[in-house]
Amino acid sequence: MSRDRIAPLADSVLDRVGLEIVDGVIEPGQTFTLQELSDRFDVSRTVARETMRSLEDLKLVEARPRIGIRALPSERWNVFSPG
């Protein structure tokens, strides 16, 4: 899958998951996996991984081996991320 096809899908998933974190639907400390993202939004693992990287850049989440992706509290968020 080319980057041109991945970007719109990743942006859509990023917008939805990002809003859920900001709105508290996904609470700080709550974890999820790439597979859960992929299944929930019916996207490839590549798209889920790209979404996770963008969420990490914004410091909305952190990924940990054997734990998954964990939502971070608002005081950790990088609201001035250039990305």
mmCIF file as gemmi writes it, N, C-alpha and C atoms, coordinates in Angstrom:
data_model
loop_
_atom_site.group_PDB
_atom_site.id
_atom_site.type_symbol
_atom_site.label_atom_id
_atom_site.label_alt_id
_atom_site.label_comp_id
_atom_site.label_asym_id
_atom_site.label_entity_id
_atom_site.label_seq_id
_atom_site.pdbx_PDB_ins_code
_atom_site.Cartn_x
_atom_site.Cartn_y
_atom_site.Cartn_z
_atom_site.occupancy
_atom_site.B_iso_or_equiv
_atom_site.pdbx_formal_charge
_atom_site.auth_seq_id
_atom_site.auth_asym_id
_atom_site.pdbx_PDB_model_num
ATOM 1 N N . MET Axp A 1 ? 0.857 -1.174 0 1 0 ? 1 A 1
ATOM 2 C CA . MET Axp A 1 ? 0 0 0 1 0 ? 1 A 1
ATOM 3 C C . MET Axp A 1 ? 0.9 1.232 0 1 0 ? 1 A 1
ATOM 4 N N . SER Axp A 2 ? 0.639 2.169 -0.882 1 0 ? 2 A 1
ATOM 5 C CA . SER Axp A 2 ? 1.496 3.348 -0.984 1 0 ? 2 A 1
ATOM 6 C C . SER Axp A 2 ? 1.172 4.351 0.115 1 0 ? 2 A 1
ATOM 7 N N . ARG Axp A 3 ? 2.143 5.213 0.391 1 0 ? 3 A 1
ATOM 8 C CA . ARG Axp A 3 ? 1.971 6.252 1.415 1 0 ? 3 A 1
ATOM 9 C C . ARG Axp A 3 ? 0.777 7.145 1.089 1 0 ? 3 A 1
ATOM 10 N N . ASP Axp A 4 ? 0.541 7.407 -0.215 1 0 ? 4 A 1
ATOM 11 C CA . ASP Axp A 4 ? -0.586 8.251 -0.619 1 0 ? 4 A 1
ATOM 12 C C . ASP Axp A 4 ? -1.923 7.639 -0.24 1 0 ? 4 A 1
ATOM 13 N N . ARG Axp A 5 ? -2 6.307 -0.232 1 0 ? 5 A 1
ATOM 14 C CA . ARG Axp A 5 ? -3.243 5.635 0.144 1 0 ? 5 A 1
ATOM 15 C C . ARG Axp A 5 ? -3.345 5.457 1.652 1 0 ? 5 A 1
ATOM 16 N N . ILE Axp A 6 ? -2.21 5.349 2.338 1 0 ? 6 A 1
ATOM 17 C CA . ILE Axp A 6 ? -2.201 5.165 3.791 1 0 ? 6 A 1
ATOM 18 C C . ILE Axp A 6 ? -2.593 6.442 4.513 1 0 ? 6 A 1
ATOM 19 N N . ALA Axp A 7 ? -2.06 7.579 4.064 1 0 ? 7 A 1
ATOM 20 C CA . ALA Axp A 7 ? -2.236 8.852 4.771 1 0 ? 7 A 1
ATOM 21 C C . ALA Axp A 7 ? -3.703 9.203 5.04 1 0 ? 7 A 1
ATOM 22 N N . PRO Axp A 8 ? -4.603 9.178 4.039 1 0 ? 8 A 1
ATOM 23 C CA . PRO Axp A 8 ? -5.996 9.548 4.351 1 0 ? 8 A 1
ATOM 24 C C . PRO Axp A 8 ? -6.65 8.603 5.353 1 0 ? 8 A 1
ATOM 25 N N . LEU Axp A 9 ? -6.371 7.317 5.247 1 0 ? 9 A 1
ATOM 26 C CA . LEU Axp A 9 ? -6.934 6.361 6.205 1 0 ? 9 A 1
ATOM 27 C C . LEU Axp A 9 ? -6.385 6.619 7.594 1 0 ? 9 A 1
ATOM 28 N N . ALA Axp A 10 ? -5.074 6.796 7.705 1 0 ? 10 A 1
ATOM 29 C CA . ALA Axp A 10 ? -4.446 7.046 9.003 1 0 ? 10 A 1
ATOM 30 C C . ALA Axp A 10 ? -4.96 8.352 9.6 1 0 ? 10 A 1
ATOM 31 N N . ASP Axp A 11 ? -5.127 9.379 8.772 1 0 ? 11 A 1
ATOM 32 C CA . ASP Axp A 11 ? -5.633 10.659 9.273 1 0 ? 11 A 1
ATOM 33 C C . ASP Axp A 11 ? -7.051 10.516 9.824 1 0 ? 11 A 1
ATOM 34 N N . SER Axp A 12 ? -7.873 9.732 9.149 1 0 ? 12 A 1
ATOM 35 C CA . SER Axp A 12 ? -9.243 9.52 9.602 1 0 ? 12 A 1
ATOM 36 C C . SER Axp A 12 ? -9.269 8.795 10.949 1 0 ? 12 A 1
ATOM 37 N N . VAL Axp A 13 ? -8.487 7.727 11.063 1 0 ? 13 A 1
ATOM 38 C CA . VAL Axp A 13 ? -8.419 6.973 12.321 1 0 ? 13 A 1
ATOM 39 C C . VAL Axp A 13 ? -7.8 7.847 13.408 1 0 ? 13 A 1
ATOM 40 N N . LEU Axp A 14 ? -6.756 8.595 13.055 1 0 ? 14 A 1
ATOM 41 C CA . LEU Axp A 14 ? -6.104 9.498 14.009 1 0 ? 14 A 1
ATOM 42 C C . LEU Axp A 14 ? -7.1 10.511 14.558 1 0 ? 14 A 1
ATOM 43 N N . ASP Axp A 15 ? -7.899 11.106 13.679 1 0 ? 15 A 1
ATOM 44 C CA . ASP Axp A 15 ? -8.887 12.088 14.133 1 0 ? 15 A 1
ATOM 45 C C . ASP Axp A 15 ? -9.869 11.466 15.12 1 0 ? 15 A 1
ATOM 46 N N . ARG Axp A 16 ? -10.354 10.289 14.807 1 0 ? 16 A 1
ATOM 47 C CA . ARG Axp A 16 ? -11.349 9.649 15.668 1 0 ? 16 A 1
ATOM 48 C C . ARG Axp A 16 ? -10.766 9.227 17.008 1 0 ? 16 A 1
ATOM 49 N N . VAL Axp A 17 ? -9.606 8.567 16.985 1 0 ? 17 A 1
ATOM 50 C CA . VAL Axp A 17 ? -8.996 8.103 18.236 1 0 ? 17 A 1
ATOM 51 C C . VAL Axp A 17 ? -8.507 9.298 19.051 1 0 ? 17 A 1
ATOM 52 N N . GLY Axp A 18 ? -7.912 10.28 18.373 1 0 ? 18 A 1
ATOM 53 C CA . GLY Axp A 18 ? -7.441 11.484 19.07 1 0 ? 18 A 1
ATOM 54 C C . GLY Axp A 18 ? -8.571 12.191 19.795 1 0 ? 18 A 1
ATOM 55 N N . LEU Axp A 19 ? -9.705 12.33 19.135 1 0 ? 19 A 1
ATOM 56 C CA . LEU Axp A 19 ? -10.862 12.968 19.777 1 0 ? 19 A 1
ATOM 57 C C . LEU Axp A 19 ? -11.363 12.148 20.961 1 0 ? 19 A 1
ATOM 58 N N . GLU Axp A 20 ? -11.355 10.831 20.822 1 0 ? 20 A 1
ATOM 59 C CA . GLU Axp A 20 ? -11.786 9.983 21.935 1 0 ? 20 A 1
ATOM 60 C C . GLU Axp A 20 ? -10.872 10.146 23.148 1 0 ? 20 A 1
ATOM 61 N N . ILE Axp A 21 ? -9.586 10.309 22.905 1 0 ? 21 A 1
ATOM 62 C CA . ILE Axp A 21 ? -8.649 10.52 24.02 1 0 ? 21 A 1
ATOM 63 C C . ILE Axp A 21 ? -8.891 11.89 24.64 1 0 ? 21 A 1
ATOM 64 N N . VAL Axp A 22 ? -8.983 12.918 23.812 1 0 ? 22 A 1
ATOM 65 C CA . VAL Axp A 22 ? -9.188 14.288 24.305 1 0 ? 22 A 1
ATOM 66 C C . VAL Axp A 22 ? -10.525 14.412 25.032 1 0 ? 22 A 1
ATOM 67 N N . ASP Axp A 23 ? -11.559 13.76 24.52 1 0 ? 23 A 1
ATOM 68 C CA . ASP Axp A 23 ? -12.888 13.839 25.142 1 0 ? 23 A 1
ATOM 69 C C . ASP Axp A 23 ? -13.055 12.919 26.347 1 0 ? 23 A 1
ATOM 70 N N . GLY Axp A 24 ? -12.047 12.087 26.63 1 0 ? 24 A 1
ATOM 71 C CA . GLY Axp A 24 ? -12.115 11.209 27.796 1 0 ? 24 A 1
ATOM 72 C C . GLY Axp A 24 ? -12.836 9.9 27.556 1 0 ? 24 A 1
ATOM 73 N N . VAL Axp A 25 ? -13.23 9.629 26.313 1 0 ? 25 A 1
ATOM 74 C CA . VAL Axp A 25 ? -13.853 8.342 25.999 1 0 ? 25 A 1
ATOM 75 C C . VAL Axp A 25 ? -12.824 7.234 26.221 1 0 ? 25 A 1
ATOM 76 N N . ILE Axp A 26 ? -11.605 7.485 25.763 1 0 ? 26 A 1
ATOM 77 C CA . ILE Axp A 26 ? -10.467 6.631 26.099 1 0 ? 26 A 1
ATOM 78 C C . ILE Axp A 26 ? -9.763 7.339 27.242 1 0 ? 26 A 1
ATOM 79 N N . GLU Axp A 27 ? -9.8 6.745 28.404 1 0 ? 27 A 1
ATOM 80 C CA . GLU Axp A 27 ? -9.283 7.402 29.608 1 0 ? 27 A 1
ATOM 81 C C . GLU Axp A 27 ? -7.779 7.227 29.757 1 0 ? 27 A 1
ATOM 82 N N . PRO Axp A 28 ? -7.116 8.164 30.455 1 0 ? 28 A 1
ATOM 83 C CA . PRO Axp A 28 ? -5.69 8.014 30.722 1 0 ? 28 A 1
ATOM 84 C C . PRO Axp A 28 ? -5.411 6.678 31.388 1 0 ? 28 A 1
ATOM 85 N N . GLY Axp A 29 ? -4.404 5.995 30.895 1 0 ? 29 A 1
ATOM 86 C CA . GLY Axp A 29 ? -4.046 4.695 31.431 1 0 ? 29 A 1
ATOM 87 C C . GLY Axp A 29 ? -4.694 3.534 30.696 1 0 ? 29 A 1
ATOM 88 N N . GLN Axp A 30 ? -5.768 3.805 29.975 1 0 ? 30 A 1
ATOM 89 C CA . GLN Axp A 30 ? -6.431 2.747 29.208 1 0 ? 30 A 1
ATOM 90 C C . GLN Axp A 30 ? -5.509 2.287 28.091 1 0 ? 30 A 1
ATOM 91 N N . THR Axp A 31 ? -5.473 0.991 27.842 1 0 ? 31 A 1
ATOM 92 C CA . THR Axp A 31 ? -4.593 0.442 26.81 1 0 ? 31 A 1
ATOM 93 C C . THR Axp A 31 ? -5.393 -0.194 25.68 1 0 ? 31 A 1
ATOM 94 N N . PHE Axp A 32 ? -4.754 -0.24 24.522 1 0 ? 32 A 1
ATOM 95 C CA . PHE Axp A 32 ? -5.296 -0.914 23.356 1 0 ? 32 A 1
ATOM 96 C C . PHE Axp A 32 ? -4.121 -1.348 22.495 1 0 ? 32 A 1
ATOM 97 N N . THR Axp A 33 ? -4.381 -2.177 21.514 1 0 ? 33 A 1
ATOM 98 C CA . THR Axp A 33 ? -3.313 -2.714 20.676 1 0 ? 33 A 1
ATOM 99 C C . THR Axp A 33 ? -3.49 -2.273 19.225 1 0 ? 33 A 1
ATOM 100 N N . LEU Axp A 34 ? -2.42 -2.458 18.448 1 0 ? 34 A 1
ATOM 101 C CA . LEU Axp A 34 ? -2.517 -2.188 17.016 1 0 ? 34 A 1
ATOM 102 C C . LEU Axp A 34 ? -3.592 -3.061 16.383 1 0 ? 34 A 1
ATOM 103 N N . GLN Axp A 35 ? -3.666 -4.309 16.828 1 0 ? 35 A 1
ATOM 104 C CA . GLN Axp A 35 ? -4.669 -5.213 16.27 1 0 ? 35 A 1
ATOM 105 C C . GLN Axp A 35 ? -6.081 -4.72 16.571 1 0 ? 35 A 1
ATOM 106 N N . GLU Axp A 36 ? -6.3 -4.202 17.781 1 0 ? 36 A 1
ATOM 107 C CA . GLU Axp A 36 ? -7.614 -3.663 18.124 1 0 ? 36 A 1
ATOM 108 C C . GLU Axp A 36 ? -7.96 -2.465 17.248 1 0 ? 36 A 1
ATOM 109 N N . LEU Axp A 37 ? -6.99 -1.58 17.004 1 0 ? 37 A 1
ATOM 110 C CA . LEU Axp A 37 ? -7.22 -0.441 16.104 1 0 ? 37 A 1
ATOM 111 C C . LEU Axp A 37 ? -7.56 -0.933 14.704 1 0 ? 37 A 1
ATOM 112 N N . SER Axp A 38 ? -6.763 -1.881 14.232 1 0 ? 38 A 1
ATOM 113 C CA . SER Axp A 38 ? -6.955 -2.437 12.902 1 0 ? 38 A 1
ATOM 114 C C . SER Axp A 38 ? -8.348 -3.062 12.766 1 0 ? 38 A 1
ATOM 115 N N . ASP Axp A 39 ? -8.751 -3.847 13.737 1 0 ? 39 A 1
ATOM 116 C CA . ASP Axp A 39 ? -10.059 -4.5 13.698 1 0 ? 39 A 1
ATOM 117 C C . ASP Axp A 39 ? -11.202 -3.488 13.82 1 0 ? 39 A 1
ATOM 118 N N . ARG Axp A 40 ? -11.067 -2.588 14.743 1 0 ? 40 A 1
ATOM 119 C CA . ARG Axp A 40 ? -12.147 -1.63 15.014 1 0 ? 40 A 1
ATOM 120 C C . ARG Axp A 40 ? -12.453 -0.74 13.817 1 0 ? 40 A 1
ATOM 121 N N . PHE Axp A 41 ? -11.392 -0.278 13.139 1 0 ? 41 A 1
ATOM 122 C CA . PHE Axp A 41 ? -11.578 0.655 12.025 1 0 ? 41 A 1
ATOM 123 C C . PHE Axp A 41 ? -11.456 -0.019 10.662 1 0 ? 41 A 1
ATOM 124 N N . ASP Axp A 42 ? -11.284 -1.349 10.67 1 0 ? 42 A 1
ATOM 125 C CA . ASP Axp A 42 ? -11.166 -2.125 9.443 1 0 ? 42 A 1
ATOM 126 C C . ASP Axp A 42 ? -10.078 -1.545 8.526 1 0 ? 42 A 1
ATOM 127 N N . VAL Axp A 43 ? -8.885 -1.369 9.12 1 0 ? 43 A 1
ATOM 128 C CA . VAL Axp A 43 ? -7.726 -0.864 8.378 1 0 ? 43 A 1
ATOM 129 C C . VAL Axp A 43 ? -6.567 -1.843 8.559 1 0 ? 43 A 1
ATOM 130 N N . SER Axp A 44 ? -5.57 -1.709 7.726 1 0 ? 44 A 1
ATOM 131 C CA . SER Axp A 44 ? -4.397 -2.576 7.821 1 0 ? 44 A 1
ATOM 132 C C . SER Axp A 44 ? -3.576 -2.236 9.061 1 0 ? 44 A 1
ATOM 133 N N . ARG Axp A 45 ? -2.696 -3.155 9.439 1 0 ? 45 A 1
ATOM 134 C CA . ARG Axp A 45 ? -1.784 -2.883 10.557 1 0 ? 45 A 1
ATOM 135 C C . ARG Axp A 45 ? -0.858 -1.721 10.218 1 0 ? 45 A 1
ATOM 136 N N . THR Axp A 46 ? -0.548 -1.543 8.938 1 0 ? 46 A 1
ATOM 137 C CA . THR Axp A 46 ? 0.289 -0.414 8.521 1 0 ? 46 A 1
ATOM 138 C C . THR Axp A 46 ? -0.399 0.902 8.848 1 0 ? 46 A 1
ATOM 139 N N . VAL Axp A 47 ? -1.673 0.998 8.556 1 0 ? 47 A 1
ATOM 140 C CA . VAL Axp A 47 ? -2.444 2.205 8.866 1 0 ? 47 A 1
ATOM 141 C C . VAL Axp A 47 ? -2.546 2.371 10.379 1 0 ? 47 A 1
ATOM 142 N N . ALA Axp A 48 ? -2.799 1.292 11.105 1 0 ? 48 A 1
ATOM 143 C CA . ALA Axp A 48 ? -2.874 1.362 12.572 1 0 ? 48 A 1
ATOM 144 C C . ALA Axp A 48 ? -1.539 1.822 13.147 1 0 ? 48 A 1
ATOM 145 N N . ARG Axp A 49 ? -0.435 1.314 12.608 1 0 ? 49 A 1
ATOM 146 C CA . ARG Axp A 49 ? 0.903 1.694 13.085 1 0 ? 49 A 1
ATOM 147 C C . ARG Axp A 49 ? 1.172 3.18 12.814 1 0 ? 49 A 1
ATOM 148 N N . GLU Axp A 50 ? 0.799 3.656 11.644 1 0 ? 50 A 1
ATOM 149 C CA . GLU Axp A 50 ? 0.982 5.074 11.295 1 0 ? 50 A 1
ATOM 150 C C . GLU Axp A 50 ? 0.159 5.965 12.227 1 0 ? 50 A 1
ATOM 151 N N . THR Axp A 51 ? -1.045 5.529 12.538 1 0 ? 51 A 1
ATOM 152 C CA . THR Axp A 51 ? -1.898 6.258 13.474 1 0 ? 51 A 1
ATOM 153 C C . THR Axp A 51 ? -1.247 6.314 14.85 1 0 ? 51 A 1
ATOM 154 N N . MET Axp A 52 ? -0.741 5.171 15.317 1 0 ? 52 A 1
ATOM 155 C CA . MET Axp A 52 ? -0.104 5.11 16.625 1 0 ? 52 A 1
ATOM 156 C C . MET Axp A 52 ? 1.102 6.044 16.681 1 0 ? 52 A 1
ATOM 157 N N . ARG Axp A 53 ? 1.896 6.065 15.616 1 0 ? 53 A 1
ATOM 158 C CA . ARG Axp A 53 ? 3.071 6.956 15.587 1 0 ? 53 A 1
ATOM 159 C C . ARG Axp A 53 ? 2.662 8.422 15.693 1 0 ? 53 A 1
ATOM 160 N N . SER Axp A 54 ? 1.606 8.785 14.996 1 0 ? 54 A 1
ATOM 161 C CA . SER Axp A 54 ? 1.126 10.169 15.065 1 0 ? 54 A 1
ATOM 162 C C . SER Axp A 54 ? 0.611 10.494 16.461 1 0 ? 54 A 1
ATOM 163 N N . LEU Axp A 55 ? -0.113 9.561 17.075 1 0 ? 55 A 1
ATOM 164 C CA . LEU Axp A 55 ? -0.589 9.771 18.447 1 0 ? 55 A 1
ATOM 165 C C . LEU Axp A 55 ? 0.58 9.891 19.419 1 0 ? 55 A 1
ATOM 166 N N . GLU Axp A 56 ? 1.638 9.109 19.183 1 0 ? 56 A 1
ATOM 167 C CA . GLU Axp A 56 ? 2.84 9.203 20.018 1 0 ? 56 A 1
ATOM 168 C C . GLU Axp A 56 ? 3.519 10.557 19.846 1 0 ? 56 A 1
ATOM 169 N N . ASP Axp A 57 ? 3.597 11.06 18.609 1 0 ? 57 A 1
ATOM 170 C CA . ASP Axp A 57 ? 4.196 12.375 18.357 1 0 ? 57 A 1
ATOM 171 C C . ASP Axp A 57 ? 3.473 13.476 19.121 1 0 ? 57 A 1
ATOM 172 N N . LEU Axp A 58 ? 2.152 13.337 19.235 1 0 ? 58 A 1
ATOM 173 C CA . LEU Axp A 58 ? 1.342 14.304 19.976 1 0 ? 58 A 1
ATOM 174 C C . LEU Axp A 58 ? 1.374 14.044 21.479 1 0 ? 58 A 1
ATOM 175 N N . LYS Axp A 59 ? 2.027 12.955 21.868 1 0 ? 59 A 1
ATOM 176 C CA . LYS Axp A 59 ? 2.127 12.52 23.256 1 0 ? 59 A 1
ATOM 177 C C . LYS Axp A 59 ? 0.76 12.241 23.873 1 0 ? 59 A 1
ATOM 178 N N . LEU Axp A 60 ? -0.171 11.801 23.014 1 0 ? 60 A 1
ATOM 179 C CA . LEU Axp A 60 ? -1.474 11.363 23.505 1 0 ? 60 A 1
ATOM 180 C C . LEU Axp A 60 ? -1.4 9.931 24.008 1 0 ? 60 A 1
ATOM 181 N N . VAL Axp A 61 ? -0.433 9.172 23.476 1 0 ? 61 A 1
ATOM 182 C CA . VAL Axp A 61 ? -0.252 7.773 23.871 1 0 ? 61 A 1
ATOM 183 C C . VAL Axp A 61 ? 1.234 7.456 23.955 1 0 ? 61 A 1
ATOM 184 N N . GLU Axp A 62 ? 1.523 6.323 24.601 1 0 ? 62 A 1
ATOM 185 C CA . GLU Axp A 62 ? 2.857 5.742 24.542 1 0 ? 62 A 1
ATOM 186 C C . GLU Axp A 62 ? 2.702 4.254 24.314 1 0 ? 62 A 1
ATOM 187 N N . ALA Axp A 63 ? 3.605 3.711 23.515 1 0 ? 63 A 1
ATOM 188 C CA . ALA Axp A 63 ? 3.572 2.282 23.221 1 0 ? 63 A 1
ATOM 189 C C . ALA Axp A 63 ? 4.625 1.59 24.057 1 0 ? 63 A 1
ATOM 190 N N . ARG Axp A 64 ? 4.231 0.455 24.628 1 0 ? 64 A 1
ATOM 191 C CA . ARG Axp A 64 ? 5.132 -0.336 25.457 1 0 ? 64 A 1
ATOM 192 C C . ARG Axp A 64 ? 5.052 -1.792 25.031 1 0 ? 64 A 1
ATOM 193 N N . PRO Axp A 65 ? 6.213 -2.44 24.882 1 0 ? 65 A 1
ATOM 194 C CA . PRO Axp A 65 ? 6.188 -3.873 24.561 1 0 ? 65 A 1
ATOM 195 C C . PRO Axp A 65 ? 5.408 -4.654 25.615 1 0 ? 65 A 1
ATOM 196 N N . ARG Axp A 66 ? 4.627 -5.606 25.167 1 0 ? 66 A 1
ATOM 197 C CA . ARG Axp A 66 ? 3.822 -6.497 26.005 1 0 ? 66 A 1
ATOM 198 C C . ARG Axp A 66 ? 2.701 -5.797 26.778 1 0 ? 66 A 1
ATOM 199 N N . ILE Axp A 67 ? 2.6 -4.498 26.669 1 0 ? 67 A 1
ATOM 200 C CA . ILE Axp A 67 ? 1.517 -3.767 27.338 1 0 ? 67 A 1
ATOM 201 C C . ILE Axp A 67 ? 0.535 -3.251 26.292 1 0 ? 67 A 1
ATOM 202 N N . GLY Axp A 68 ? 1.056 -2.688 25.229 1 0 ? 68 A 1
ATOM 203 C CA . GLY Axp A 68 ? 0.234 -2.122 24.174 1 0 ? 68 A 1
ATOM 204 C C . GLY Axp A 68 ? 0.4 -0.615 24.123 1 0 ? 68 A 1
ATOM 205 N N . ILE Axp A 69 ? -0.62 0.029 23.635 1 0 ? 69 A 1
ATOM 206 C CA . ILE Axp A 69 ? -0.636 1.483 23.495 1 0 ? 69 A 1
ATOM 207 C C . ILE Axp A 69 ? -1.454 2.022 24.66 1 0 ? 69 A 1
ATOM 208 N N . ARG Axp A 70 ? -0.855 2.921 25.42 1 0 ? 70 A 1
ATOM 209 C CA . ARG Axp A 70 ? -1.516 3.437 26.624 1 0 ? 70 A 1
ATOM 210 C C . ARG Axp A 70 ? -1.815 4.917 26.451 1 0 ? 70 A 1
ATOM 211 N N . ALA Axp A 71 ? -3.061 5.308 26.694 1 0 ? 71 A 1
ATOM 212 C CA . ALA Axp A 71 ? -3.449 6.723 26.641 1 0 ? 71 A 1
ATOM 213 C C . ALA Axp A 71 ? -2.782 7.469 27.793 1 0 ? 71 A 1
ATOM 214 N N . LEU Axp A 72 ? -2.258 8.656 27.498 1 0 ? 72 A 1
ATOM 215 C CA . LEU Axp A 72 ? -1.564 9.458 28.504 1 0 ? 72 A 1
ATOM 216 C C . LEU Axp A 72 ? -2.473 10.564 29.042 1 0 ? 72 A 1
ATOM 217 N N . PRO Axp A 73 ? -2.205 11.032 30.257 1 0 ? 73 A 1
ATOM 218 C CA . PRO Axp A 73 ? -2.993 12.127 30.832 1 0 ? 73 A 1
ATOM 219 C C . PRO Axp A 73 ? -2.706 13.443 30.093 1 0 ? 73 A 1
ATOM 220 N N . SER Axp A 74 ? -3.639 14.363 30.156 1 0 ? 74 A 1
ATOM 221 C CA . SER Axp A 74 ? -3.553 15.612 29.391 1 0 ? 74 A 1
ATOM 222 C C . SER Axp A 74 ? -2.303 16.436 29.695 1 0 ? 74 A 1
ATOM 223 N N . GLU Axp A 75 ? -1.779 16.338 30.905 1 0 ? 75 A 1
ATOM 224 C CA . GLU Axp A 75 ? -0.578 17.12 31.219 1 0 ? 75 A 1
ATOM 225 C C . GLU Axp A 75 ? 0.648 16.642 30.432 1 0 ? 75 A 1
ATOM 226 N N . ARG Axp A 76 ? 0.579 15.491 29.8 1 0 ? 76 A 1
ATOM 227 C CA . ARG Axp A 76 ? 1.687 14.965 28.987 1 0 ? 76 A 1
ATOM 228 C C . ARG Axp A 76 ? 1.545 15.31 27.507 1 0 ? 76 A 1
ATOM 229 N N . TRP Axp A 77 ? 0.355 15.768 27.095 1 0 ? 77 A 1
ATOM 230 C CA . TRP Axp A 77 ? 0.099 16.01 25.681 1 0 ? 77 A 1
ATOM 231 C C . TRP Axp A 77 ? 0.991 17.119 25.133 1 0 ? 77 A 1
ATOM 232 N N . ASN Axp A 78 ? 1.381 16.971 23.879 1 0 ? 78 A 1
ATOM 233 C CA . ASN Axp A 78 ? 2.196 17.982 23.192 1 0 ? 78 A 1
ATOM 234 C C . ASN Axp A 78 ? 1.282 18.766 22.245 1 0 ? 78 A 1
ATOM 235 N N . VAL Axp A 79 ? 0.621 19.781 22.794 1 0 ? 79 A 1
ATOM 236 C CA . VAL Axp A 79 ? -0.348 20.542 22.003 1 0 ? 79 A 1
ATOM 237 C C . VAL Axp A 79 ? 0.311 21.41 20.932 1 0 ? 79 A 1
ATOM 238 N N . PHE Axp A 80 ? 1.618 21.571 21 1 0 ? 80 A 1
ATOM 239 C CA . PHE Axp A 80 ? 2.319 22.394 20.024 1 0 ? 80 A 1
ATOM 240 C C . PHE Axp A 80 ? 3.104 21.575 19.03 1 0 ? 80 A 1
ATOM 241 N N . SER Axp A 81 ? 2.724 20.309 18.863 1 0 ? 81 A 1
ATOM 242 C CA . SER Axp A 81 ? 3.413 19.431 17.925 1 0 ? 81 A 1
ATOM 243 C C . SER Axp A 81 ? 3.336 20 16.51 1 0 ? 81 A 1
ATOM 244 N N . PRO Axp A 82 ? 4.484 20.08 15.816 1 0 ? 82 A 1
ATOM 245 C CA . PRO Axp A 82 ? 4.483 20.609 14.466 1 0 ? 82 A 1
ATOM 246 C C . PRO Axp A 82 ? 3.859 19.67 13.452 1 0 ? 82 A 1
ATOM 247 N N . GLY Axp A 83 ? 3.703 18.37 13.815 1 0 ? 83 A 1
ATOM 248 C CA . GLY Axp A 83 ? 3.229 17.358 12.894 1 0 ? 83 A 1
ATOM 249 C C . GLY Axp A 83 ? 1.793 17.473 12.602 1 0 ? 83 A 1
